[in-house]
């Protein structure tokens, strides 16, 4: 979203360069690398199970752990056999990756390719997009194909901890199936067309009579209050402190150049990535069995924190509404399978909302779409695209949803309560949480993922038996993962830190550090393992779905 | 297409001029103040005019009264938002007033007769029609019950603390703006290359240098900033002098680039006299003693449009240092 500002007089760029803060929207999370790595880990666990089942090589200690789990529980042994069936099907998925012309600049990659351009060693007549995942010889990062300055090849990629022994080889011979699969699991965070918004306040202002001017060529910093007040509503500017507005007074940018009808931003993408597992009150009407984000009742108890109120105020001030015609989410994530109130997946269907219902309230006062619906949309699309390069992309949707459902704030519809500090922290300590450099911890992680994956697998298999189908209960699965997440978070309520979300606006590092301790690491690890395990079960079960 | 939303808000805006007029300042002397006042008056005139014209494009599927009510509430919410941001409403009171108005709105939209009555006869704007309002004249921004009487919002210590925190945050926040960046695409995604000791910097201080992939392709005059985030990991946990890990975020201007290299930007991280002794000591300690750091970078242009973050890269200092 563009921002329009008043210009303070005499602001020193040298001061600015040290003091500026980009706008760190506390509400809008992006932890794409974690999504990618969770899925990559899930693939490696399947690989481990398959290798064990087939007597393949792996470290002796890992073999002992897997053997012990399989011996004590027949379901685990069956799980290994099922993994052996699933892995080849995942490896055969088409990568879906488009060519990215960004050059590499590190000596090692230039040496490897004989020049700056990435050499995928494609067979004649084959595109990277059509290449099976198992033939993708390099690990891509989540930024691949998204305008990186230099090639988005992850030179630091490695299998996590003891799982390295089930994926041997060197940099160009590893099995990278998990990397592009994880790449697609991260992709829903880049769907800026999901939510296209309209600012009625800007539309009012977009009239020649109210357009002013601002000098060009220099970046200036303006106060938050003035920015917010003045930018959307010039009348309010007169109330801004003179010191912040500056001697030049208040001016409005040439806002006629802004399409106030079509505000798009990566910051809005996450609107549909929540599922609120709190008990639902009798009123107002909710549109899904477990509602999505609804700012009016965000948070673990339904009391929005100050950050959520701040976001509410900004959207109300701007008169920010959903543009129904241009937004994909209201259409894609309204799940109506069959004609009745219960879908063909035996999960409650969405109650349809018409365009007026989507557009009339401002965003904070409407219910957005739930992340289990996002998962179902992707699942249905993936099945429809079976065998094509789009299949892997769409598989990313349910994988992403499972990842989001394993984050406490996503499971209570909260943009605040420490949402971004929590996710930034997981991003930073991900390897430590799973024990990448600690053999004992890594073995424990694999063991726990296997045990819990078998639990989620049973969840799916029981549903299949009950309903006589080979489908995957995607909405039920995501909802159940979120329920588990909320239950664990309730047992450790200090995971919700409303003050840290506010702090994050001016001090990202300080706010994130609040999660950098043993207590928080324990719950982060627990929830990561739960999410990965559910992804393992989903991936395995997806490969069994009849075409 | 967007007619309904626009019309609803603008119809509501038609109710607002009296309130807006009350906020307009008395004319000041001096040409700049006069121009500002003229701009404000023009804005109000546009809002009034557009609110009347917009009525003609109301979505026919919603009753005009209901649309007008929704628009009224939306506009009122915007007013509360301003009050909240300006410190006139505490977080608790802001929430209470939003809850109040949302609840009443839900009730009203089911009852078209009451909608008309509220729109035409609700002098204090609490969504309780004057005929039913046992407490007329409720001040603006005060939540009321179903009878229109003020609800007490008991201030709690947490509320006061939240309010202080919010005010402090807002007073410290600074947002970037540069008109030359209008219409510029998001900066391309950069990546960390290396970090390590640097030679004497432009600033004359011995410090560390950070090398990142240079962001190019912005419009002329549109500056680029690099936001760098470190997580330092103590190689010897338990050292009482250092926390086990430390997270640090620093923003650099492109003008601080020490090189004219087309692909690398080298940014100085001073630890010397330009910083306060305390901050200098912290940076020195972190960079010298933590040995390894995970770091990532993203670009921000002069209008606050950001690239995605790079992936985290974990590395120790470059053994031969980083030249600037």
Interface residues (C-beta under 8 A of the other chain):
Chain A: X2 X3 X4 X5 X7 X13 X16 X17 X18 X19 X20 X21 X22 X23 X30 X32 X33 X105 X106 X141 X142 X143 X146 X147 X148 X149 X150 X152 X154 X156 X198 X200 X201 X203 X204 X205 X207 X209 X210 X212 X214 X215 X216 X217 X218 X219 X220 X221 X222 X223 X224 X225 X227 X228 X229 X233 X234 X235 X236 X238 X239 X247 X248 X249 X250 X252 X253 X254 X257 X261 X266 X283 X284 X296 X303 X304 X305 X306 X309 X310 X312 X313 X314 X316 X317 X318 X319 X321 X323 X325 X354 X355 X356 X359 X360 X361 X362 X365 X427 X428 X429 X498 X499 X502 X503 X505 X506 X507 X508 X509 X510 X512 X513 X516
Chain B: X1 X2 X4 X5 X6 X8 X9 X10 X13 X20 X23 X24 X25 X32 X33 X35 X36 X39 X40 X42 X43 X44 X45 X46 X47 X50 X59 X61 X62 X67 X70 X74 X75 X77 X78 X80 X81 X82 X84 X85 X86 X91 X94 X95 X98 X99 X102 X106 X162 X165 X166 X169 X170 X171 X172 X173 X174 X175 X176 X177 X178 X179 X180 X181 X182 X183 X186 X188 X189 X190 X191 X193 X213 X214 X215 X216 X221 X223 X225 X227 X229 X230 X231 X244 X245 X246 X247 X248 X249 X251 X252 X253 X255 X256 X263 X294 X300 X302 X303 X304 X306 X307 X308 X309 X310 X311 X312 X313 X314
